[in-house]
């Protein structure tokens, strides 16, 4: 990277701002602060950042609305911060365009990992769609319709292949149930989570060493799944 | 007219149903008219009187009358018609006079002559007259037709004009009084006994007494005057005139008149007193029934319904409505007896249901005829105030309960504050101590020491986070805001997820997860059930000795998934097994084990929000938490998964 990436931090709590600013600056990020949703949107327009960290509870407007507003004209990655037991809001934010989420309180390693993944993906998105997806030990060849695990071919059904391809293409990022159902099956409603449970279970049996204790396809409680490529 | 069979009759069947059923002869069903003819009571009394002197089937049939008379003595108010249809079933004929006609027809069988029946009814104020045959009501097939041929071909019809009936009845009574005097005079004249006038006078007192007793005060006084005249005419010189010559005779005559009238009056008063006492007794019985019906009731709709039902039984009315006002969270209620959707006409009479403090509603009556007597109005007022008392009692009991709950919740809150302030301060103290030590300039920490202090800070922060989460969960459960967002989840995913998250805490115990591979999906809120497992595991870790085994297993039946979490902690006393799911409940002394005492009650709240149950049990060598989760979501099972279209 030529220069330090800019992160726009939208949060109204001074303690969080103070801590995150210090930590992010120490990790070679340039940090811009906004304390309201409106200010955040204005700053994102005036000085497009490389990434936005957005708190879901803001004094003036809903964090989800901020994500939606930014998404209208920008592909900048957005990571939302939320509290536990607010899965609905997290899912809504993700479905409205946020790229990832973190539950407060979070460890700083986790935050940095998410930030790095989001930045990498936004760089990849600039390039064109690849026909070969590599994610950790898994390689998916879309053109030949072949998936391999550490060089060995995995026998998959059509649905499993499509599901794995989608997960691997978005490795390290959280994918909501709804996003997967829409992308893989084409469902527009939320009524078919059971399909997902069954196929994720099947994929894990074929990919994981211990399907009960998965390391590749992780469950994000109440939100969705995350395919771990291991950075 | 209503069906003759069907529901059991409230007035007749309830108190003496057993004996009444016995009295009625199955082979010879009898329809007993107990209403709307106001004198049916006397009719039955006559029937009873006859039954005492008759034999065989006649006697049997009149036994039933005796039974009915007994019933009437208890209630005074005649219930609607009742009949036994020959199969031992009781029914009610609600309207019309058709059953009375049946009685006449049935009575005709033993008594043999329709005129006799007509006389009995007419005597008792029900005039019977012929009506055209086409008005004959179709007879219920259950009623026996035998004997019907023997009665007068005309169908009886009872006039419904009560005033006319009363006048005719009164005239008949006067006639009876006259006839008694005439009869005694005739007998005395026929036998011409050689008795003194004093004996004759005493003999004349007898019909006077009889008339008063049988037919009332006015016929009695009439009889007294007639006896006075007859005695004067036949037995005082000069004979066969109304003149009196001897002073002695005049005194005798005057004393006779005075004695006869006073006697008649006394008897009449006694009879009236008896009637009054009986009606008081009837009122008291009704009141007693109402009070004992209202006493056990615990909610206002039940009170309204009971009040309506009892009022309907006590008063001669077609419809009763009890309407309560909307108050303090109670919706307004309208209870009707008999139950119906609505009533079109305005009520005949209504009375407010007032407590000492406020109005609670209204009691409305639709009378069968006429208006309420003063006594009935008094009784109705007493009914209304009893209803008001019951409603007030329920409200007071409720507010008492509420204040007790408040008191309890106050106690809980202070207990929570104690527990929370202790639980929250402990990790805070550890964090503060570690951080200030690290910042301290005076000590030079080496690397392992620094890392130890930092680990303490991180662990205690997690612990604080857990505590705050628990408190939030609890307040959400308490306020009813805990709404599980149920979607189809694989239990194994949740269990293994928790096992991964709690790896550090579980390092001293052996966790065994025995889940069958074909476990069905279960509709759950992932985060909540995850929390349940976290809390149950935390509890197990706390109470089970290090190195012991913790086992999670499941089973399914038709409707529920059954999850067991067994640990090797010491058994819990049986009487504590339920209490451990209560807030702040601890078996051991509070200082031995840390925690808010909320974990298990949160589990209970979350499992119950899912429609499942949670309990604990001591089993040989282990302690087991059980909980169930319904396998259906809104009554449906999961869709079987579908392959995507290839392409």
Interface residues (C-beta under 8 A of the other chain):
Chain A: X84 X85 X87 X88 X105 X157 X158 X159 X162 X177 X184 X185 X186 X190 X191 X192 X193 X194 X195 X197 X198 X199 X201 X212 X213 X214 X219 X221 X222
Chain B: X461 X465 X469 X472 X473 X476 X485 X487 X488 X489 X490 X492 X493 X496 X497 X499 X500 X513 X515 X521 X525 X526 X527 X530 X638 X639 X641 X642 X643 X644 X645 X646
